[in-house]
Amino acid sequence: LLLNQMYAVSPPKGFDIRLTYYRGKGNGFIDLPKSRRFEPAFNCTKGFKLFNSTLVRHDVKRVVYTHPLHDYEGGYDIEKCPTFDPQLNCYIDVTFELHPPGECCNVEKFRQRAILLAADQFYHGTCESDKICAEGRSSEPEAKPCDDSFICDEGTSLENSLKYPCPAGFICGFGTTPDTKLEAPSGQLSHLCDEGRYCNRMISEVGNEVCPRNYICPTGTADPFEGRLANDGLLRMLPSPFSDESIHLHYLHGENFGFYCDHEMKCAASTKPSLKKRFQTSWKLPDETDSILEYLTRQQKPFSISMNEATQLEATCERDKKSHFIQQAINRNDCNCHSKFLILAAIYRLWKCTSINPLDDLGLGEPTVPSMGNGKRDFWYSDSRVHLDRQSATAMDPSMEPFGLNWGEGKVCKFLPSNNKISLTQGRIPHSRDSPIHARGIPSESKGYLEFEDVAETGNVDVRFPIRFTWQSFLVFANYFELKTSAVDEFKRERDAVAAGKRSNIDPFVFDIFKSIQLIEQYGEKLEQFAYLEATNTSSSLSIELSYVDAKNSS
């Protein structure tokens, strides 16, 4: 094998260099399966760390104790026999106290013993992208696993191994890959942050902290100070768990029954130990349209896929139960979701008309702009974002164009009125304080945000967008970029003040504006597909009477 690999680098005498043997495939080329994204047909296994007692931490010299069930090595006990005798080639007791056989040089395995703290050794799996490669003569040449709380794409070097932090609300162990499918053995969305803790590498060096006093941290908490969850369902583009509200009587266990919707039962079933041990095998034909599967698309025969049954159910489940918490907040009248939606619609229309910059080049993990290089989010979260137009999409990252960038038809400054619908692009946004569903913070000068007119004589676009920015101030912004800059700065200032105990909460107007901007930057025109008001035939406390809105605006 080594000789063949050498042929692929340096051709033997007599071979024609034009046949691409030099640094080419040659007769040493091995056709290895390759897929940048996780492909279940490969069934790769992730690497793992295992304690190695020979890798002693000489800088620490700390005594620790093995667990009898996990001590597979056996050996000496550093407390009973602390001195090494080179003549006997074993550790001895310098007091010459007699010990029963096996307690000095050769303690049997599966018994507790005292040893010096040592390091873990990484054992590579078959998933190649859970390792990063060191560069430069001064660094170690071997690959190492990606660090905790970070994500490594293929081709990651030591210098940029901390480029992509784990998405907030999730736990990323060593060797985490950018895969977003739960079937991937080391995907970035595999493990939610534990209940009672919050996980956010952007606000904590540890990335996994105990919930602060006077706060509640359910599973998947990303930031308790701003009330942010992992957003598991939206990240994986799952349908709303309330899209099918039919509730049925289900058997639980013993003599227990309960009324649950299908979504809740799938989530509960995904945690059953019996299903975690069961797998289903299916067959799939090669898909020639998928250019990512460079190996499988060249095969002409079906390939098998083995899937865990519990994981299949979990993949359809909103694991952080965010929709459930939102519904509870609405029922308690703690959330004015009508107002939040209408604020989002107003700012979305401002973005559609006045955007002068591309959407942020967000990272493939936590949706923030990385400190260096490109974010590559559009590749890993494919079909989750639609840019304004082709020019703005390619301006964000020209190298992403062959990998599925999505864009719309460009700017729009006039939006259609509607008597029976309010969406991000249709309908007059109500502003009257007499209306029971007005969007707090939208002044009457907005005229429902149906049309924007550029009044700038020179320079950037200026549509004079009025909005209540804080409890104490109404401001007018020239365009989306100006509003975005001010809102991001103000939100960060107030959020830091809350975390430091200098404020009790973030200003609700700043909060709504900032969250709207975050959604626009992360999803673009894709928001039109899942941010809307649904028509209903029955009235409730959550309903908007559109005929009332139209009458108020026409009066």
Backbone torsions as a table, in degrees:
resi	resn	phi	psi	omega
1	LEU	NA	-43.1	-179.7
2	LEU	-62.1	-40.4	179.7
3	LEU	-63.2	-41.6	178.6
4	ASN	-65.1	-38.1	177.9
5	GLN	-65.7	-34.5	177.7
6	MET	-66.4	-36.8	178.0
7	TYR	-60.3	-33.6	-178.6
8	ALA	-71.2	-15.1	179.8
9	VAL	-104.1	-46.7	-178.3
10	SER	-128.6	112.2	-174.2
11	PRO	-68.8	145.2	177.0
12	PRO	-70.7	163.7	-177.8
13	LYS	-59.8	134.2	178.4
14	GLY	102.8	-14.4	179.5
15	PHE	-86.7	143.9	-179.6
16	ASP	-79.8	123.2	-177.2
17	ILE	-63.8	-22.8	-179.4
18	ARG	-71.8	-10.3	-179.5
19	LEU	-83.8	12.4	174.9
20	THR	61.6	32.4	173.7
21	TYR	-75.2	-33.4	-178.1
22	TYR	-73.0	116.9	-176.8
23	ARG	53.0	27.9	178.4
24	GLY	-121.8	-161.1	-175.5
25	LYS	-78.1	-45.8	174.8
26	GLY	52.8	-166.7	178.8
27	ASN	-88.2	8.0	173.7
28	GLY	-101.8	1.6	-176.9
29	PHE	-70.9	132.2	177.9
30	ILE	-113.1	122.3	-176.1
31	ASP	-79.0	85.8	-177.6
32	LEU	-88.1	143.4	173.9
33	PRO	-60.7	142.0	-179.4
34	LYS	-147.5	129.7	174.0
35	SER	-150.3	121.9	-178.3
36	ARG	-66.1	-39.1	173.2
37	ARG	-88.0	159.3	177.5
38	PHE	-64.5	133.6	176.2
39	GLU	-125.6	115.5	-174.8
40	PRO	-60.7	-20.2	178.6
41	ALA	-66.4	-22.0	178.6
42	PHE	-78.2	-29.8	179.8
43	ASN	50.4	48.8	179.9
44	CYS	-76.4	157.7	177.9
45	THR	-114.3	140.1	-177.8
46	LYS	-76.6	157.1	175.5
47	GLY	-72.3	169.0	-179.1
48	PHE	-148.3	158.1	177.4
49	LYS	-104.1	142.1	178.9
50	LEU	-139.4	136.2	-178.9
51	PHE	-61.1	134.2	178.3
52	ASN	-125.4	108.4	-173.5
53	SER	-67.4	-13.3	178.9
54	THR	-81.9	-16.0	-179.3
55	LEU	-91.1	64.9	-173.9
56	VAL	-68.8	135.7	176.4
57	ARG	-82.6	91.8	-176.9
58	HIS	-68.4	-20.4	178.9
59	ASP	-78.3	-12.0	-177.0
60	VAL	-109.9	-48.6	-177.5
61	LYS	52.6	54.5	-177.2
62	ARG	-111.2	134.7	-179.9
63	VAL	-86.9	129.7	176.3
64	VAL	-129.0	173.1	-174.6
65	TYR	-126.3	135.8	178.7
66	THR	-77.8	159.5	175.0
67	HIS	-95.8	130.9	-176.1
68	PRO	-55.0	-34.1	-176.7
69	LEU	-75.2	-19.2	-173.7
70	HIS	-119.9	8.2	177.7
71	ASP	-89.4	91.9	-177.1
72	TYR	-86.4	-6.7	-172.9
73	GLU	-97.0	-47.4	-170.4
74	GLY	71.7	176.2	-179.6
75	GLY	139.0	-150.5	-174.8
76	TYR	-84.5	163.3	174.4
77	ASP	-112.8	114.6	-171.5
78	ILE	-67.7	-23.7	179.0
79	GLU	-82.4	-37.7	-178.9
80	LYS	-82.2	-30.4	-177.6
81	CYS	-136.9	78.1	-170.3
82	PRO	-82.6	-11.0	-172.5
83	THR	-112.2	134.5	179.0
84	PHE	-91.1	127.3	178.3
85	ASP	-103.1	109.0	-176.9
86	PRO	-65.5	-27.6	179.6
87	GLN	-71.1	-40.7	178.1
88	LEU	-85.4	-12.8	-179.8
89	ASN	58.4	42.2	176.3
90	CYS	-160.0	170.1	176.2
91	TYR	-84.5	139.3	-177.1
92	ILE	-129.1	167.1	174.9
93	ASP	-95.4	113.8	-174.3
94	VAL	-66.8	-19.1	177.2
95	THR	-82.5	-2.1	-179.5
96	PHE	58.8	24.6	174.5
97	GLU	-68.0	135.5	-178.3
98	LEU	-77.3	138.4	176.7
99	HIS	-123.6	152.4	174.4
100	PRO	-59.0	154.0	179.7
101	PRO	-55.6	138.7	177.7
102	GLY	91.9	-1.9	-178.5
103	GLU	-100.1	0.0	179.6
104	CYS	-111.5	-83.5	-174.5
105	CYS	-83.6	-19.3	-170.0
106	ASN	-142.6	64.6	174.2
107	VAL	-67.1	131.9	-177.2
108	GLU	-66.0	153.6	177.8
109	LYS	-69.6	162.1	-176.2
110	PHE	64.4	32.9	170.8
111	ARG	-132.1	145.9	-180.0
112	GLN	-72.6	138.8	177.0
113	ARG	-149.3	158.8	178.3
114	ALA	-90.9	131.0	178.8
115	ILE	-137.8	165.8	174.1
116	LEU	-79.4	143.0	179.5
117	LEU	-56.7	130.3	179.7
118	ALA	-129.1	171.2	-176.0
119	ALA	-91.8	161.8	173.5
120	ASP	-83.5	148.9	175.7
121	GLN	-109.0	134.3	-179.6
122	PHE	-90.0	129.4	177.2
123	TYR	-111.1	120.0	-173.0
124	HIS	-67.2	140.4	171.4
125	GLY	-92.3	-160.3	179.5
126	THR	-102.1	2.1	175.9
127	CYS	-91.1	106.6	-168.5
128	GLU	-68.8	-29.6	-173.1
129	SER	-86.0	13.2	172.8
130	ASP	-93.1	12.9	178.5
131	LYS	-127.0	152.3	173.8
132	ILE	-116.4	155.0	-175.9
133	CYS	-110.6	129.4	179.1
134	ALA	-74.9	149.2	179.0
135	GLU	-123.6	154.2	176.6
136	GLY	93.7	150.5	-176.8
137	ARG	-69.6	-24.8	-176.3
138	SER	-81.9	-10.1	-177.3
139	SER	-105.3	163.9	-179.3
140	GLU	-68.0	140.4	-177.0
141	PRO	-78.2	-18.5	-176.2
142	GLU	-76.1	153.8	173.6
143	ALA	-72.6	149.2	177.6
144	LYS	-127.9	154.8	179.7
145	PRO	-69.6	150.3	176.3
146	CYS	-60.7	140.9	-175.3
147	ASP	-67.8	156.1	173.6
148	ASP	-55.7	144.2	175.7
149	SER	72.2	11.0	177.5
150	PHE	-133.7	164.0	-177.7
151	ILE	-122.9	138.6	-178.9
152	CYS	-122.4	121.0	173.0
153	ASP	-81.3	169.5	176.7
154	GLU	-64.8	146.6	-177.8
155	GLY	80.8	13.1	179.7
156	THR	-72.2	133.1	176.8
157	SER	-104.0	171.6	179.6
158	LEU	-62.2	-34.5	-175.8
159	GLU	-68.7	-33.0	-178.4
160	ASN	-113.8	24.0	-177.9
161	SER	-71.3	-17.2	178.8
162	LEU	-106.4	23.6	-174.7
163	LYS	-76.0	-36.4	-173.7
164	TYR	-117.0	100.7	177.2
165	PRO	-70.9	156.1	178.8
166	CYS	-60.2	141.9	175.8
167	PRO	-59.6	137.3	-177.2
168	ALA	-61.3	138.4	-178.3
169	GLY	95.3	-3.7	179.9
170	PHE	-122.5	161.0	175.8
171	ILE	-109.4	123.7	176.7
172	CYS	-112.6	107.1	176.0
173	GLY	-76.8	-175.3	179.2
174	PHE	-64.4	146.9	177.7
175	GLY	74.3	27.1	-179.6
176	THR	-76.9	134.7	179.1
177	THR	-102.7	164.9	-178.3
178	PRO	-75.8	-1.8	-176.1
179	ASP	-57.1	139.0	-179.7
180	THR	-103.0	-8.1	176.9
181	LYS	-78.8	139.0	179.9
182	LEU	-70.2	-17.3	178.0
183	GLU	-70.1	-22.9	-179.8
184	ALA	-66.1	132.0	-174.0
185	PRO	-65.3	-25.9	-178.5
186	SER	-132.0	30.7	-177.9
187	GLY	-65.3	156.3	-174.4
188	GLN	-70.1	-19.8	-179.3
189	LEU	-104.6	16.7	-174.3
190	SER	-69.8	-37.8	-171.1
191	HIS	-127.7	120.2	174.7
192	LEU	-77.3	154.2	175.9
193	CYS	-61.4	139.8	-175.2
194	ASP	-68.3	151.8	175.8
195	GLU	-59.9	137.8	-179.2
196	GLY	88.4	2.9	179.1
197	ARG	-136.0	165.0	171.6
198	TYR	-130.3	144.1	-173.4
199	CYS	-124.1	113.3	-179.8
200	ASN	-159.8	103.8	-177.3
201	ARG	-68.9	-17.7	-178.4
202	MET	-77.1	-21.8	-178.3
203	ILE	-120.5	2.6	-178.5
204	SER	-146.4	132.4	178.0
205	GLU	-67.6	-30.2	179.6
206	VAL	-77.1	-39.7	-179.4
207	GLY	85.0	-3.0	-179.8
208	ASN	-151.1	94.4	-171.9
209	GLU	-114.3	155.3	174.0
210	VAL	-69.9	140.5	-179.6
211	CYS	-57.3	131.8	-178.6
212	PRO	-68.7	159.6	-179.2
213	ARG	-61.1	143.5	178.7
214	ASN	72.4	14.3	176.1
215	TYR	-124.9	158.0	176.3
216	ILE	-115.6	132.2	-178.4
217	CYS	-123.6	92.6	174.5
218	PRO	-71.9	174.9	178.7
219	THR	-56.4	130.3	178.6
220	GLY	87.6	20.1	179.3
221	THR	-69.9	129.3	179.7
222	ALA	-100.7	-39.4	-179.6
223	ASP	-156.9	103.9	-178.0
224	PRO	-66.8	-24.9	-175.9
225	PHE	-73.2	-24.0	175.2
226	GLU	-114.6	6.1	178.2
227	GLY	67.3	40.8	-174.5
228	ARG	-104.1	132.1	175.1
229	LEU	-104.4	177.7	-176.1
230	ALA	-66.4	-23.9	-177.5
231	ASN	64.4	44.5	-172.3
232	ASP	-59.0	-45.5	-177.3
233	GLY	-64.5	-43.4	-178.0
234	LEU	-71.4	-36.0	178.2
235	LEU	-61.4	-37.3	-179.3
236	ARG	-97.3	11.8	174.6
237	MET	53.7	45.1	177.7
238	LEU	-81.8	149.9	174.0
239	PRO	-66.1	156.7	-179.7
240	SER	-59.8	134.4	177.0
241	PRO	-64.4	-14.3	179.7
242	PHE	-96.4	4.5	178.1
243	SER	-66.8	-26.7	174.7
244	ASP	-124.6	95.6	-173.7
245	GLU	-91.7	11.6	179.6
246	SER	-67.4	129.9	-177.6
247	ILE	-113.8	134.3	-177.7
248	HIS	-127.3	160.1	175.5
249	LEU	-80.9	124.7	-177.5
250	HIS	-122.3	143.7	172.8
251	TYR	-81.1	133.4	-179.0
252	LEU	-102.3	-72.9	178.1
253	HIS	-166.2	156.2	179.5
254	GLY	58.3	-121.6	177.1
255	GLU	-108.3	21.6	-174.7
256	ASN	-98.5	131.6	174.8
257	PHE	-128.4	162.2	178.4
258	GLY	-161.0	158.3	177.5
259	PHE	-96.2	117.8	-178.5
260	TYR	-141.4	153.9	172.6
261	CYS	-82.7	167.1	-175.7
262	ASP	-62.4	-35.8	-179.1
263	HIS	-62.6	-43.5	179.9
264	GLU	-64.4	-37.0	-179.4
265	MET	-70.6	-36.2	176.7
266	LYS	-64.7	-41.2	178.5
267	CYS	-63.0	-41.9	-179.7
268	ALA	-67.5	-40.5	-178.3
269	ALA	-66.4	-29.7	-177.2
270	SER	-67.1	-14.3	-179.7
271	THR	-96.7	-0.6	-177.6
272	LYS	-71.4	128.3	179.6
273	PRO	-58.4	-34.1	-177.9
274	SER	-64.4	-38.4	179.8
275	LEU	-73.8	-26.2	178.4
276	LYS	-68.1	-16.1	-179.8
277	LYS	-100.8	-1.8	-176.4
278	ARG	-107.1	142.3	-178.5
279	PHE	-131.0	149.3	175.0
280	GLN	-116.6	138.1	179.1
281	THR	-110.3	131.3	177.0
282	SER	-131.2	167.3	-179.0
283	TRP	-118.1	140.1	-176.7
284	LYS	-132.2	138.1	176.7
285	LEU	-84.3	149.7	178.3
286	PRO	-59.5	138.0	178.7
287	ASP	-105.1	105.5	-175.9
288	GLU	-71.2	-14.5	-179.6
289	THR	-81.1	-12.6	-178.8
290	ASP	-92.8	100.7	-177.1
291	SER	-75.2	-11.1	-178.7
292	ILE	-74.0	-33.4	-179.7
293	LEU	-83.9	81.4	-173.0
294	GLU	-68.5	-23.4	-177.7
295	TYR	-95.0	-51.6	-173.6
296	LEU	-66.7	-29.4	-178.6
297	THR	-70.4	-13.1	177.8
298	ARG	-92.1	-6.2	-179.5
299	GLN	-88.0	148.9	-177.7
300	GLN	-108.9	14.4	-179.0
301	LYS	-129.5	153.2	179.3
302	PRO	-63.3	153.5	176.3
303	PHE	-125.8	151.5	-174.3
304	SER	-89.4	148.2	176.9
305	ILE	-128.5	125.1	178.3
306	SER	-108.4	118.9	-174.8
307	MET	-121.6	137.7	176.2
308	ASN	-73.2	134.0	-175.4
309	GLU	-67.4	-38.5	178.7
310	ALA	-65.0	-40.2	179.5
311	THR	-66.1	-36.6	177.8
312	GLN	-61.6	-40.8	177.2
313	LEU	-70.5	-41.2	-179.5
314	GLU	-62.0	-32.0	-178.2
315	ALA	-66.5	-18.2	178.2
316	THR	-99.3	5.1	-169.8
317	CYS	-109.9	133.4	172.7
318	GLU	-81.1	95.6	-166.0
319	ARG	-73.6	-25.4	179.2
320	ASP	-88.3	-1.6	176.1
321	LYS	55.1	36.1	-177.3
322	LYS	-63.1	-42.3	179.9
323	SER	-60.9	-36.1	178.7
324	HIS	-64.1	-44.4	179.4
325	PHE	-66.6	-37.2	177.9
326	ILE	-63.7	-43.4	179.7
327	GLN	-61.7	-40.2	178.1
328	GLN	-64.3	-41.0	178.9
329	ALA	-64.2	-38.0	177.5
330	ILE	-64.9	-44.0	-179.6
331	ASN	-63.8	-29.8	178.2
332	ARG	-86.2	0.1	-175.0
333	ASN	61.4	28.4	176.6
334	ASP	-91.9	-6.7	-176.3
335	CYS	-134.0	119.8	174.7
336	ASN	-92.6	79.7	-174.2
337	CYS	-71.2	-26.0	174.1
338	HIS	-59.3	-48.1	-178.4
339	SER	-63.1	-42.9	-179.4
340	LYS	-60.6	-42.2	179.6
341	PHE	-65.4	-43.5	-176.9
342	LEU	-68.3	-35.4	173.7
343	ILE	-62.6	-43.5	177.2
344	LEU	-59.9	-43.7	-179.9
345	ALA	-61.7	-41.7	-179.7
346	ALA	-63.1	-46.7	-178.1
347	ILE	-71.3	-33.0	176.8
348	TYR	-61.9	-42.8	178.2
349	ARG	-65.1	-36.9	176.0
350	LEU	-61.8	-42.7	178.1
351	TRP	-63.4	-43.4	-178.8
352	LYS	-61.2	-30.5	-175.4
353	CYS	-94.8	-36.6	-167.8
354	THR	-117.9	7.4	-177.3
355	SER	-61.7	125.9	179.4
356	ILE	-115.1	-5.2	179.5
357	ASN	-127.5	153.7	175.0
358	PRO	-67.5	163.3	173.6
359	LEU	-59.8	153.2	-178.9
360	ASP	-57.5	139.8	177.3
361	ASP	-81.1	81.2	-171.3
362	LEU	-74.2	150.5	-179.7
363	GLY	-72.7	161.0	-176.6
364	LEU	-75.8	-8.9	175.6
365	GLY	-109.5	-105.4	173.1
366	GLU	-63.5	129.2	-175.5
367	PRO	-74.3	66.6	173.3
368	THR	-127.7	159.7	180.0
369	VAL	-74.2	122.8	-179.6
370	PRO	-65.9	156.1	-176.6
371	SER	-70.3	-20.3	178.0
372	MET	-149.0	150.5	176.1
373	GLY	71.2	-166.3	-176.0
374	ASN	-96.9	157.8	-175.3
375	GLY	-83.0	-36.0	177.3
376	LYS	64.1	21.1	-178.9
377	ARG	-68.4	-36.3	-176.9
378	ASP	-63.7	-23.6	177.1
379	PHE	-78.1	-48.8	-173.6
380	TRP	-78.3	-33.4	173.3
381	TYR	-104.9	62.6	-174.4
382	SER	-62.5	143.2	178.1
383	ASP	63.4	23.7	177.6
384	SER	-106.9	-6.0	-177.2
385	ARG	-143.0	137.0	177.3
386	VAL	-123.1	118.3	-179.0
387	HIS	-78.2	166.9	-175.5
388	LEU	-62.7	-47.0	178.8
389	ASP	-156.0	176.3	-176.3
390	ARG	-64.3	-38.4	-178.6
391	GLN	-62.2	-45.3	-179.6
392	SER	-70.9	-32.8	179.1
393	ALA	-65.0	-49.0	-178.9
394	THR	-73.3	-25.7	176.5
395	ALA	-67.0	-30.4	178.2
396	MET	-64.2	-48.5	179.7
397	ASP	-159.5	97.5	-177.9
398	PRO	-58.7	-29.8	-177.1
399	SER	-70.4	-13.6	-177.7
400	MET	-86.3	-10.3	-174.1
401	GLU	-57.7	-40.9	179.4
402	PRO	-72.5	-7.7	-173.4
403	PHE	-109.1	25.2	169.9
404	GLY	97.7	34.3	172.1
405	LEU	-64.5	139.9	179.0
406	ASN	-116.1	140.5	179.1
407	TRP	-146.4	160.8	179.7
408	GLY	-98.3	-156.2	-173.5
409	GLU	-100.4	6.3	174.3
410	GLY	109.0	-167.1	-172.4
411	LYS	-70.3	148.5	174.5
412	VAL	-137.6	130.5	179.8
413	CYS	-120.2	-8.5	176.6
414	LYS	-119.1	129.5	-175.8
415	PHE	-120.5	139.8	-172.0
416	LEU	-72.3	133.4	170.4
417	PRO	-72.8	157.1	-179.5
418	SER	-151.2	139.2	179.3
419	ASN	-90.0	-12.3	-175.4
420	ASN	-132.5	18.6	-177.8
421	LYS	-157.5	140.3	169.2
422	ILE	-128.4	117.1	178.5
423	SER	-134.0	-173.5	179.0
424	LEU	-65.3	-23.4	-175.4
425	THR	-125.0	-0.1	-179.1
426	GLN	-134.2	147.8	174.4
427	GLY	93.5	148.4	177.9
428	ARG	-80.5	128.9	-179.8
429	ILE	-81.6	118.2	-174.8
430	PRO	-67.8	149.1	-178.1
431	HIS	-136.3	-15.2	-175.3
432	SER	-66.2	134.7	177.8
433	ARG	-70.6	-14.2	175.6
434	ASP	-77.3	-16.6	-179.1
435	SER	-77.3	136.0	179.5
436	PRO	-71.6	-11.1	-177.0
437	ILE	-124.6	25.8	-177.8
438	HIS	-64.4	154.0	175.0
439	ALA	-86.1	113.1	-178.0
440	ARG	-61.3	135.4	178.2
441	GLY	97.8	-6.8	178.8
442	ILE	-99.9	115.1	-177.0
443	PRO	-79.9	164.1	179.5
444	SER	-65.8	-23.4	179.4
445	GLU	-64.4	-14.2	-178.7
446	SER	-69.8	-25.5	-178.0
447	LYS	56.5	33.2	176.2
448	GLY	78.5	4.7	179.9
449	TYR	52.2	43.8	177.2
450	LEU	-88.9	-22.7	-177.4
451	GLU	-151.4	136.9	177.5
452	PHE	-115.8	137.0	179.8
453	GLU	-122.4	127.4	179.7
454	ASP	-78.5	117.1	-178.7
455	VAL	-104.5	3.3	-179.2
456	ALA	-74.8	130.4	177.4
457	GLU	-78.5	-37.8	176.6
458	THR	-141.7	165.9	174.6
459	GLY	81.3	-152.9	-175.3
460	ASN	-71.1	166.2	-179.2
461	VAL	-64.7	140.4	177.0
462	ASP	-137.9	106.9	179.7
463	VAL	-107.5	2.2	178.0
464	ARG	53.3	67.7	-176.7
465	PHE	-85.2	112.2	-178.7
466	PRO	-91.8	139.3	177.4
467	ILE	-161.7	150.9	175.1
468	ARG	-79.9	114.9	-173.3
469	PHE	-86.1	-40.5	175.3
470	THR	-137.0	177.5	176.4
471	TRP	-56.0	-32.5	-170.6
472	GLN	-103.4	-1.9	-173.4
473	SER	-144.6	131.2	164.9
474	PHE	-97.5	129.9	-179.6
475	LEU	-125.9	159.5	177.0
476	VAL	-119.7	127.9	-177.3
477	PHE	-115.7	144.2	-177.6
478	ALA	-70.6	-40.2	-174.0
479	ASN	-158.8	179.9	-177.2
480	TYR	-63.5	-41.6	-177.9
481	PHE	-61.5	-39.5	180.0
482	GLU	-67.3	-42.3	177.5
483	LEU	-64.7	-43.7	-179.4
484	LYS	-59.9	-46.9	-178.9
485	THR	-60.0	-45.3	-178.6
486	SER	-68.1	-42.3	-177.3
487	ALA	-68.1	-41.3	179.9
488	VAL	-62.9	-45.0	179.8
489	ASP	-63.9	-44.6	-177.4
490	GLU	-68.8	-40.5	179.4
491	PHE	-63.1	-45.1	179.9
492	LYS	-61.4	-40.9	-179.6
493	ARG	-63.4	-45.7	-177.6
494	GLU	-72.2	-37.9	179.0
495	ARG	-63.0	-42.3	178.0
496	ASP	-64.2	-35.3	178.4
497	ALA	-67.8	-37.0	177.1
498	VAL	-65.2	-44.7	179.9
499	ALA	-63.6	-30.4	-179.9
500	ALA	-86.6	-0.9	179.6
501	GLY	80.5	13.8	-178.7
502	LYS	-92.5	-13.6	175.6
503	ARG	-135.6	154.1	177.6
504	SER	-87.6	-27.5	-179.0
505	ASN	-161.4	167.2	175.7
506	ILE	-84.8	139.5	178.6
507	ASP	-53.0	126.1	-175.1
508	PRO	-62.0	-30.8	179.2
509	PHE	-71.9	-42.6	176.5
510	VAL	-63.3	-40.4	-179.3
511	PHE	-60.1	-49.5	-178.0
512	ASP	-63.9	-40.7	-179.7
513	ILE	-66.2	-45.4	-178.2
514	PHE	-63.9	-44.0	-179.4
515	LYS	-65.6	-34.4	175.8
516	SER	-64.0	-42.6	178.8
517	ILE	-64.8	-40.5	177.2
518	GLN	-58.8	-44.7	179.8
519	LEU	-63.7	-41.4	179.8
520	ILE	-63.9	-44.8	-178.9
521	GLU	-66.7	-31.4	-175.9
522	GLN	-85.4	-29.4	-174.0
523	TYR	-124.5	-19.2	179.4
524	GLY	58.7	-136.9	-177.7
525	GLU	-69.9	-10.6	175.4
526	LYS	-61.1	-22.5	179.3
527	LEU	-58.0	-30.3	-177.3
528	GLU	-62.6	-21.2	-178.0
529	GLN	-85.2	-21.5	-178.5
530	PHE	-134.7	9.1	173.2
531	ALA	-120.1	97.6	-176.8
532	TYR	-161.3	168.7	175.2
533	LEU	-103.2	129.8	-178.2
534	GLU	-87.6	141.7	175.8
535	ALA	-73.6	144.0	179.6
536	THR	-141.4	151.3	179.5
537	ASN	-93.4	-10.2	-178.6
538	THR	-119.3	145.0	-178.9
539	SER	-92.4	143.9	177.2
540	SER	-150.4	-178.3	179.4
541	SER	-66.5	-15.4	-178.9
542	LEU	-97.1	2.1	-172.6
543	SER	-87.5	153.2	171.9
544	ILE	-113.5	125.2	178.8
545	GLU	-87.1	100.2	-173.4
546	LEU	-67.7	-31.9	177.4
547	SER	-63.9	-33.6	177.0
548	TYR	-66.9	-42.9	179.0
549	VAL	-60.9	-45.9	-178.2
550	ASP	-64.1	-40.7	179.6
551	ALA	-64.7	-40.5	179.9
552	LYS	-64.9	-41.1	-176.8
553	ASN	-74.6	-24.7	-179.3
554	SER	-88.9	-12.8	-178.4
555	SER	-84.6	NA	NA
